[in-house]
Amino acid sequence: MQKVGSWAFIIGVIIAIVAGVITLKPWLTSVLIILGLIVGFLNITAAETTSFLLAVISLVIIAGFGADVLKEMAIVGDRLSRIFSALLVFLIPAGIVVALKSIYAVAKEK
């Protein structure tokens, strides 16, 4: 199962980058969300939870605030902004799953 999660992550990042270069279609959004869920369930261990969630939160903040700045860049700005948006579509579901798993682990300890 670990290999499935690893491949889901690699494929998700590649699709997010490609989707950023082209226009993000609704079916591609669904694929990215499903891959993100797979990564969250299968690929992130309890030991990796904190660093993964910190990275996801950082990327959400950077992409959120940086989208307008990136769009102002000539030639590549719009594409970079779309790549970050597609990465968020992929990583936010994974982050939600990992956060919920972490909350459950903390809640069941008592």
C-alpha positions in Angstrom: 0.0 0.0 0.0 2.9 2.3 0.6 3.9 2.2 -3.1 0.3 3.2 -4.0 0.6 6.2 -1.8 4.0 7.1 -3.2 2.8 6.8 -6.8 -0.3 8.7 -6.0 1.9 11.6 -4.8 4.2 11.6 -7.8 1.3 11.3 -10.3 -0.6 14.1 -8.4 2.3 16.5 -8.5 2.9 15.8 -12.2 -0.8 16.2 -13.0 -1.0 19.4 -11.0 2.0 20.9 -12.9 0.5 19.8 -16.3 -2.9 21.1 -15.3 -1.3 24.4 -14.4 0.2 24.8 -17.8 -3.2 24.0 -19.5 -6.6 24.9 -18.1 -7.7 22.9 -15.1 -10.7 20.8 -16.3 -13.4 19.6 -13.8 -12.5 16.0 -14.3 -8.8 16.8 -13.6 -9.9 18.5 -10.4 -11.7 15.3 -9.4 -8.6 13.3 -10.2 -6.4 15.6 -8.1 -8.8 15.4 -5.2 -8.9 11.6 -5.3 -5.1 11.4 -5.5 -4.8 13.8 -2.6 -7.1 11.6 -0.5 -5.1 8.5 -1.4 -1.9 10.3 -0.3 -3.5 11.4 2.9 -4.7 7.9 3.8 -1.8 5.8 2.6 1.3 7.8 2.3 1.7 10.0 5.5 2.7 8.2 8.7 2.1 9.4 12.2 5.8 10.4 12.4 5.5 12.5 9.3 2.2 14.2 10.3 3.6 17.4 11.7 6.1 18.1 8.9 3.5 17.3 6.3 0.8 19.5 7.8 3.3 22.4 8.2 4.4 22.1 4.6 0.7 22.0 3.4 -0.2 25.0 5.6 2.9 26.9 4.3 2.0 26.2 0.7 -1.6 27.3 1.2 -0.4 30.6 2.7 2.2 31.2 0.0 0.0 30.2 -2.9 -2.9 32.3 -1.4 -0.9 35.4 -1.0 1.4 34.9 -3.9 -1.2 34.2 -6.6 -1.7 37.9 -7.3 2.0 38.6 -7.4 2.6 35.7 -9.7 -0.1 36.8 -12.1 1.8 40.1 -12.6 4.9 38.4 -13.9 5.1 38.6 -17.7 4.7 35.5 -19.8 4.9 32.8 -17.0 3.0 34.4 -14.2 -0.4 33.2 -15.0 0.8 29.6 -15.5 2.7 29.6 -12.2 -0.4 30.8 -10.5 -2.4 28.0 -12.0 0.2 25.5 -11.1 0.0 26.6 -7.4 -3.8 26.4 -7.6 -3.7 22.9 -9.0 -1.2 21.8 -6.3 -3.6 23.2 -3.7 -6.4 21.2 -5.2 -4.2 18.1 -4.8 -2.6 18.8 -1.3 -5.6 20.3 0.6 -7.6 17.0 0.6 -4.4 15.2 1.7 -3.9 17.7 4.5 -7.5 17.4 5.7 -7.2 13.6 5.9 -3.9 13.8 7.7 -5.2 16.4 10.1 -8.3 14.3 10.9 -6.2 11.2 11.4 -4.0 13.2 13.8 -7.0 14.5 15.7 -8.4 11.0 16.0 -5.1 9.7 17.3 -5.0 12.4 20.0 -8.6 11.9 20.9 -8.4 8.1 21.2 -5.4 8.2 23.5 -7.4 9.4 26.5 
